[in-house]
Amino acid sequence: MLRIVMLLNRVKFLVVGLLFLNLAHATPGQPFPAEAWQRKAVGFAIGLYYLKMPGTDPVKASRTLAADKRFALKVVDKLDKTAQSQALLSANFSSNVTKEYAPPSIESLRYFGRGLSQEQALALQKAPRALILGFAHPSQQKTSGLRRAEEFILELAKQEDAIIWDDETREAFTPEAWEKTRLRTWEGGIPDVSKQIVIHAYSNAGRTRAISLGMARFGLPDLVINDTVWSLNRPLGNAINALAQQLVEAGPPDDKGALNLKIAGLRHVGLRKSLSEGILSGGKGEGRLLLLETMAEAGDPDNALAVLSFDSYPGRDATEHQTNFVIALFGTQPDEVVYTKHDAALRAASTHARAQLPGLQKAFVRGFAPGEHLLVKAPFTTRDSGQEWMWIEVTEWNGDQVKGMLRSDPRNVPGLKAGQMVGAKQSELFDYLRVFPDGRTEGNETSKLLK
């Protein structure tokens, strides 16, 4: 269900769209002004790349299709404020694609290509023609207008078997993939918003930042989570999807930015069921959030941004607030706090693991691939002067000093909670666990012996 895309190169492609919001400088930490939630019109852009010379004039074909009573789109040269009262379409044809509307690279298509074969991806690099479509409609039609536009795009793309490029989410689709992902996931008049947006997650100064792309098509701000870690990526990504769905279905937060997220209240049955199946022991399926203004970074979408604040949950730092929110919303699995005497086999496994630490430190400092992360097992002194061995997800590693987020929930160490940022010494570490982007793991041999 969750579609988290790891952003490798924050390259911003040419966006031909229309925003009906004055994107003045944000006031970080403040609730959004009303106009950010109550836009009068919605606009977005879609590109069609033709892998061979089209048999008919694409602009003429788009105008003919726009006149069909199923779509009833008014064709204009440029989208304007008349979209506040009617649905508009603009169509611009490019015969110099490389210069005017460069297609996504082969590397980009590895992550953002939907349904494309290798042959299609290669042909896309040399596409001779492109059609850039702009859609706009009154905000009251934010879902019906989107459905109409997606059906229009599919029919037009099928005429010449064109590749569809979504400027908002920066994804490329075959017509078949577009129909499967974007259209078949609707339930009546309700879209599965998780299939309409993507979430980019990337390392940012040792921490992870996640941001949605695509909420502008609903006339809503895109959603941001700052200062998190990779292990929280999936549950927080699911929280973004749930929040995005609730915003589309039920509307914005209150005038202070406060919102109660309720998975059981989502009207889209498929998404609600998928999210509910991920709730573990102790999870209530509900969580409290604040949606506040935040500053944009290079490569962010041309849209207002709402940062998710978890400060209503206890914690000493951002990751502890986030962890407690995740526990409230989705619950948690039993922790892996270890009490044990170290026998010869265990000590040998630990010695082997510790020998790998210098190389791991070099790899970590050079920079892991997006989605790759490292845990180390460190000792913590208990109230009775014993030791609990717990996992830390590494965010900094300087010399002998390791810092990161505590992954385990202590049983007998006063003042510590899972999610809190803690420190340890490399010389005291017992084991490590390296998690690769594809889910492969390395290390953790001591845990295998303990089991």
HELIX and SHEET records of a PDB file:
HELIX    1   1 ALA A   34  TRP A   37  1                                   4    
HELIX    2   2 PRO A   58  ALA A   67  1                                  10    
HELIX    3   3 LYS A   81  GLN A   84  5                                   4    
HELIX    4   4 VAL A   97  GLU A  100  1                                   4    
HELIX    5   5 ILE A  106  PHE A  112  1                                   7    
HELIX    6   6 GLN A  118  LEU A  124  1                                   7    
HELIX    7   7 SER A  139  GLN A  141  5                                   3    
HELIX    8   8 SER A  144  GLU A  160  1                                  17    
HELIX    9   9 PRO A  175  TRP A  178  1                                   4    
HELIX   10  10 GLU A  179  LEU A  183  3                                   5    
HELIX   11  11 VAL A  193  LYS A  195  5                                   3    
HELIX   12  12 MET A  215  PHE A  218  5                                   4    
HELIX   13  13 TRP A  230  LEU A  232  5                                   3    
HELIX   14  14 ASN A  233  ALA A  250  1                                  18    
HELIX   15  15 ILE A  263  GLY A  265  5                                   3    
HELIX   16  16 VAL A  269  SER A  276  1                                   8    
HELIX   17  17 ALA A  318  PHE A  330  1                                  13    
HELIX   18  18 ALA A  344  ALA A  355  1                                  12    
HELIX   19  19 LEU A  357  ARG A  366  1                                  10    
HELIX   20  20 GLN A  426  GLU A  428  5                                   3    
HELIX   21  21 GLU A  445  LEU A  450  1                                   6    
SHEET    1   A 7 ILE A   4  MET A   6  0                                        
SHEET    2   A 7 VAL A 198  ASN A 204  1                                        
SHEET    3   A 7 ARG A 207  LEU A 213 -1                                        
SHEET    4   A 7 ASP A 222  THR A 228 -1                                        
SHEET    5   A 7 LEU A 305  SER A 309  1                                        
SHEET    6   A 7 GLU A 286  GLU A 293 -1                                        
SHEET    7   A 7 ALA A 258  LYS A 262 -1                                        
SHEET    1   B 7 LYS A  74  VAL A  75  0                                        
SHEET    2   B 7 LEU A  88  SER A  94  1                                        
SHEET    3   B 7 ARG A 129  PRO A 138 -1                                        
SHEET    4   B 7 ALA A  41  TYR A  50 -1                                        
SHEET    5   B 7 ILE A 163  ASP A 166 -1                                        
SHEET    6   B 7 GLU A 171  PHE A 173 -1                                        
SHEET    7   B 7 GLY A 113  ARG A 114  1                                        
SHEET    1   C 6 MET A 421  LYS A 425  0                                        
SHEET    2   C 6 GLN A 401  LEU A 406 -1                                        
SHEET    3   C 6 GLN A 387  ASN A 398 -1                                        
SHEET    4   C 6 HIS A 373  THR A 381 -1                                        
SHEET    5   C 6 ASP A 431  VAL A 435 -1                                        
SHEET    6   C 6 THR A 441  GLY A 443 -1                                        
END                                                                             
